[in-house]
Amino acid sequence: MNTTPSAPPPSGTGDLVVDVRSLTKRFGGFTALDDVSFQLQPDMIHGLLGRNGAGKTTIMQLLTGQDFASHGTVNVFGERPAENAAVLEHVCFIKESQRYPDNFKPKHVFRSAPWFFEHWDADFAARLIDDFRLPVDRRIKKLSRGQLSAVGVIVGLASRAPLTFFDEPYLGLDAVARQIFYDRLLEDYAEHPRTIVLSTHLIDEVSNMLEHVLVIDEGRIILDEDADDLRGSATTVVGSASRVEEFVAGRDIIHREAIGGLASATIGRLTPDERRAATSAGLELSTVSLQQLIVHLTKVSDKEFKEAA
């Protein structure tokens, strides 16, 4: 294990790892990000969630210095990341479409990793290679999708970069391998805290790992909350349409459906008295999972639902 002391990341915006203010990114006439502001705290696992094309990858590309903002500011460790080696040497970005030279083998990737990541742990990488049963002497272009995903996951974990992004790199892994990834991430994060950002569609699988959640939809942040506050923050009420409508009258409705004389409505957190009142009215209650909540939030609005009904 590498125990050599290394220079800390730059600092300059309090204790924030990332500070984004009024960020807009346009590609020609298309606005990928529209006046986005958020912060990432140190030593936390963040979920960056949303539908395909919502702007998640664009955010990560800007935070890792791969592109420039059209408007607004992006600070990572208190400095702008673009063309800033002092910042980028403390950042690791692993994505699903990670590219390597065709003549490379996994062992070449891992041998070169210490050049880019000063916290690289070769012993940890070797353990992960065994865990994922990765053939390190096979050419990259001959690897299966799952094996290629394992290469990226190993680099992301063993880099121990103070700011690490995983942009769907584990989609190619089977269920067993994904669980190994989650287990190793949590184990190592407990011993070596750092700021980790997971961007994934497998929300139910990672929901218990997340400490903070950012949801982006159509280029705007629509949710920026601690995960503990979100768990159990919404309830679905099911029953006869008339009783459901009576119970939810005057409340903010996240989502609703109706089939014949039955209806369901997803609303915010209920007090114990409200839950008892719903039960007394013959209504069924169910807690909404994080994945269900995000699906509801990124579907059509309640106004659009009514117009389409």
N, C-alpha and C positions, 0 to 999 in steps of 0.2 A: 504493500500500500504506500502511496506517495504521501509522505508527511512533511515534505519540505515547505516551509512557510512561503507564501507568495503575496504579492502586492494586492491590497483590497481593491475592489472596483472603485471607479470615481464616485464622488458623492457631491451633492450640492443642492438637492431639493428636499431638505428634511430627511426623513427616513424612507421616502418613496423610492421604489425601484423604477417605476414608470409613471410619468406624469404627462398626460395628453390633454391638450386644450384646444377646443374649437377646430378640430382636425377635419379637413375636407380633402378628398382625393378625387380628381376627375381624370378620366381617360377619354379625351376628345369631348364629345357631347354627353358622355355617360358619367354620372356621379356615383362612384363606388362607395364613398364615405361622405356623410353629410353632417358637418358640424358636430363631430364626436368628441366628447370629453370623458375621461376616466383616469383612475390611478390604480396601480398595482402595489400592494404592500409587500415588504420583505418577508421571506420565509413562510409563504403560503402557497397552497395548491389552488389555482384559479381555473375555472371552466370558462372557455370562450365558446359560446354555443349559438347556433342559429342554422337556418336552412342553407342549402347550396346557393352560392351567389350572393349571400347576405353581406359579405364584406370581411369575413373572418381572416382569410388568407391575406387580403390587402393590409389589414391592420398589422399582422405579424411581419409582413415584408417591410412595412415602414418602421416598425420597432427594431428590426434587425438590420436596418441600414441598406436595404436592397432597393429602395425607391425614395422619392422625395415627395413631401406633402404639397398639394396645390395651395393650401391655406392652413393656418394654425401652427401649433408647435408640438413637437414630439421630443421629450426628454427621457433618456434612459440612464440611470445612475447620475442624474443631474446634468447630463450633456446630450447634445444632439448625436444620434447614432450614425448618421450617414457619413461615410468616409472618415470615421473616427476609430482608429485601431485601439485606443485606450478603453473604449466602451465595448467594442465588438469582441475583444479577446475574452470577455467575461460572459458572452452570450453563445448559446447553442440553439440552432433552429433545425429540427428534424421534421421533414414533411413526407407525405405519402409518395410523391414522385421524385424522391431523392435520386440524384444522378451521380454515378461514379464512372471513371474511365473504364471502357469495355475490357481492357486487358487486366484490370485489377481483380484481385481475389480478396475475400473478406480479411485475410490476414494482413494484406497491404493497407487496407482501410484502418485497421486497429494499430498497426505499426506507425502510421503517419499521424494518428490522432493526437499524440502528445505535442506535436508541433503547433497544434491549433488550440489545445485545451490544457492550460497549465495545471488544472486540478485532476487530470486524467489518472484513473486508477486501473492499472493493467491487471492487477489481481482480481478486481471486481469484474472487469471485462472477461477474463478467462472463466470465471464462474458462470457468467451469463451465457457465454458460448456453449458451455456444457448444458445449462438449463434449457436452451433453445435447440440443442442438438444441431448446431450450425456447422456445415462443412466449410471450414476456413480455407481449404486448398482448391475449391471449385471457383471457376471464373464467375465474376458478377453476372455476366450476361447469361450464364447457364443456371442461375439460381431460380427457384420457384418464387412466386409473389410473396409467399409467407416467409421464405428464407431471406429475401431482400428486405422485407419489413423488419425481420429480426436484426439485420445489420444496423439499420437506423436506430432501433430501440436500444441496442447495446451501446452505440455511440452516445445517444442522448443520456442514458443513465450513467455510464462510466465516465462521461465528461465531467460530471459534477459541476457544471457551469453555474454560477450564481443566478443566472436567468436562463431557463431552459424552456423551449417551446416544442411541443409535440403536435404537429398538424396532421392528424389522421394517419400517422405512420404505421399504426398497428391494425389497420383494417384487413391487411392480408393475413394476419395471424388467425389460427383456429381458436376455438373457445379456451382450450387448455393453455395455449401459448399466451393468449391475452390475459388469463388469470395469473400466469407467471409474471407477466409484465407488471400488472397491478400490485402483486405481492412484493416484488423486488423494489418497485418504486416506493411503496410505503415504508418498507424496512429501511431502505437507504436514506429516505427523506427524514426518518426519525433520528438517524445517527448524523446525517449531514444536511441540515435544513438549508433550503434555497428556495427561490421563487420559481414555481413551475406553472406553465400554462398548458392546459389540455384542450385542444379543439377536436371535438368528436361528435358523431351522430349517435354513438352508443351511450346515450345519456344514462339510462338505467344502470349500466354496468359501472359507471364511474361516479354516480351521484353521491355515494357515501364517502368518496375520497375527497370531494371538493369542499373547500373552505369558503370560497367566494365565487359568485357566478355573474358573468356578464353575458347578456343575450343581445345579439345584434340582428336586426331585421331591416332589409332594404336600406342598408347603409347607416342606420341610426341605432344607438344603444337604447333598448326598450326596457332593460332590466339590469340593475347593478346593485346586488344585494349579497349579504352574507348567507351562505348556504343554510346555516342553522335557522335563520329567520324565514327561509323559503320552505323548509320542510314542514308539511302540515299547514301551510299558509292558505291553502285553497281546499274547498270541499264541494263535492258534487251532490246535489239534491235530486232525488228521483221519486216520481209518484205521478198521480193524476195531474193533468195539465193545469186544471183550475187551482189545485192546492199548491203546486209548485209556483205558479204565477203569484198567488197570494203571499206565499212565504218570501219570495225574492223581491217583491215590490219595493222600490226605492233603493235597492242595493246595486252596486256595480257588478255587472254580470260579465264574467270572463268568456263564457261559452254557453251555448244552449242548443238543445236538440228537441225535436218533437216527432213522435210517431203515433198517429191515431190519437187516442185519448191520453197517452202517456207523454211525459216530458222530463227532461233533465236540464239542470242549470248548474254551472260551475261558478261559485262565488268565493269571496274571501273567507278568512278564518272565522269560525263560529265560537261564541262563548259557550260554557257548559249549559247555561239557561236556554240559549238559542238551540242547542242540540236537543235538549229535552223537549222544547216546544215543537221542533220538527218531527221528532219521533211520535209525540202525542198526536200530531196531525196526520200520522200514517205515512210519513215520508221516509225514504231510505237515504242514509248518508254514507259517503265513502270519501276517504282522504285521497287527494290528487297527488300523484307522484311528480317528481321534478320533470321527468320527460313529458308526462301528460300536460303539465302546466305550460311548458315551453311550446308544445304542439298547439295548444289552445291560443297562446299569445301570438304565435306567428301565423295563424290561419286568418280567415277573413274577420273583420271587426264585427261587433254586434250589430252595428248599423247596416253593414253589408249583408249580414245574415238575414235581417228583417226584410231588406229590399229584395233578397233572392227568394224569400219564402213565399 
